Amino acid sequence: MRLMVRSRDDVTTGRLQPLQQAAIRFTTSHDRVRLAWTASGSGLPMLKAPSWISNIELEACSLIFTEFYRWLGERVQLVRFDQRGTSLSDRVEGILRIDDMVEDMRAVADAAGLERFLLFGPSQGVAFAIAFAHRYPERVLGIIGQGGFGRGWLTSGKESERSKYRSSKTLIEAGWDDNNPEYRRFFTCCTHVETARSVWMRAGGWQP
């Protein structure tokens, strides 16, 4: 399936219809971290594994996610939540562990009343989905993975890739809260090239 990238004008003029989703609710994981979750669509239940970037409130009218989640919702009941440490879920300190992610997934599934369900794992969510299925095989109907990997750049990439990653990380961390939006635009261009091009061409500011 090919998803058409919408421009920001589509949101402001109403051409991009907001995703119809349930009210955002909260549940508590095994270590008392509070997790924000919601659901959309109908059909066979599917739980989305944590995948780095999410904001379940803003995704309802997003240039990147809305159309895809609407398409999924025509086929399944999609339950998604904000990964611990991000967006509407509680902030946490220290390293994020796979075990915690698995228990977060179980907590959200329990709160949503899911007994047996599909797992959708994009990017790093593939690893979390596999780990969940290993721990709770009786609850998993199947896994749909997208863009997963066994090892990341820091262990499997070329030195040039590792250097680029470290430099990008430093730039983003240093400038994320800066008044100059170019730091955040750098991040957007790295992760969502076509969306960034579409938006900025409309604004007259895109230089190929």
N, C-alpha and C positions, 0 to 999 in steps of 0.2 A: 504494500500500500504506500502511495506517495502522498504526503501531507503538504498542503499548500501553506507557505509562510504568509501570515497576515501582517499587515503594516499597523503601526500605531493608530493610523487614521481609522482602521477598521474597528478599533476599540472605542474611540471617541465618538464615532458616528453611529455606532450601534450595529455595524455589519457583523462584528464578531459577537455572537450571542453568548452571554455568560453560561458557564457549565451549571446545570441544575444538580446540586449536591445537598446532602443532608447537613443539618446544623453541625458545627464543629463541636466535638465533645472531647473529654479528657479522661484518661485512665492512668493508673499507676503501675509501674513495672516492679520487678522483684526487689529493687533497691530503693524504692519510693520516688524514683524519677517520674515526673508527670509528663505524659505524652499526649499530644493533640492529634485527633484522628477524625476522619469523615468517610462518607461512602457516596457513590454515585452509580447510576445504571441499575440494571436488573438482569437476573439470570444466574448462571453458575457462579458461586462466590470465588473471588480472586483477591488475594492480599498482596499488595506491592511491598517488596522489601526495601529497606532504606537505601537511598542512592545519592548520598552526598548533598545535593542541592534540592531543597523543596520548601514550599510555603503553601500549605493546603488552602489557605485563604486566598492568596493572590493567584494561585493556579486556576481558580474558577474563571478568571478573565485574563489569560496569559497568551502572549504571542507564540509561546513555545509549546505549552502543555495542553491548552483547552481542547483543541480539535482532536488530539490523540486520545485524551481521556473520554471525550464524547463518543468517539468511535468505539473505544473499548466498552463503554457503558451500554452500547446497543447489543452487546454480546455477553457481557458478564456483569455481576455486581462487584464493582471495584472498591475495595477498602484501602485507603492510604493514610499514612501518618507522617508527621514531621520527625525526622531522626533526632534522637537525644542530642542536646547541645545546639540545636538550630531552630530558627523560626519560632513557632508557638510552643514548642516543647521546652522543658527545663534545660537551663545551661548546666554543664557538668565540667569537672576539672579532670585533668589527666588524660591518659590514652584511652581512646574508644576501643573496647574489646569486642571480639566477635561473639563471645558468650552473652554479653549484655545486649547486643543487637538481636540475637536469637530470642532472648527472654522478652525483649520489647515487642517483637513480632507476636509472640505467644500472648502477651498481655492485651495487645490490640485485637487479636483474633478472638480472645475470650470476651472482651468488652463488646465486640460486634456480633457475638453469638455465632461465630463460625466454628463448625465442628470439623468438616473436611473441605478442603478448598485448594484451588490452584495458587501457585506462587508466581509472581512476576518480578524478576530481578534484573533491573537495568544497571549496567556498569558494575560497580562494587557490590550491588545488590545480588548479583549472581552468586558470589561467595556466601553471602548471608542466607540466601535461599537454600543452597546446598547444605549448609550447616544446620539450618532449621529442619530440613528433611531428614538429615542423619539423626538428629535428636528426637524428632517427633514424626517418624515415618507414617504412623497411623492417621495423621491429620492431613497428609499431603496427597492431592489427586494428581499432581504433575507440576513441573517447573517450566516456565517460559523465560529464557534468558536473552539478554540483549547487550552486546558489547562487553561481555565478561572477560576476565583475564586471570591467569594463574599467578603471574608475577608482574609487578609494575616496572616503570622505567628505571627506578633506582637500583634494581637488581638484574634486570634483563636488557636494558637499553644501552646504546652507545654512550660514550663519555660526553659527546656533544649534546645528546638528549638530556643527560643528567645535569649538565651545566645549565642548559636552557631552563630546565625545571626549577633548579635552585634560584636562578636569577629572577624568573617570573614570580616565584613564591615571595622573594624578598620585596620586589616591587609592589605586589598586591598587599602584603602585610603592612608595608610602610605607608602606602597611600590610600588605603581603603576608606578611611574617615576624612580624607582631605577634601577641602572645598572644591578643588579642581577635579572634575568628573573624569578626566582622561585616564586616571588609574583604573577606575571601574570599567571604562570603555575598553581598555586593554584586555581585561579579563573577559568581557563579553565577546570581543572579537576572537579570542582564543578558543572559546567553548561553543559559541553559536554564530558562526561566521555569516551564514545566509540570513539569519534574522537581523543581525546588526546591519548588514548591507541594505536590507529592505527598508528598515526604519530610517536610516540616515540618508538614503537616496531620496526618500520623500521629503526630508528636512533640508535637502540641498547641501548636505555636509559630507557626503561620502566621496573619498578620493581613492579609486582602485589602486 
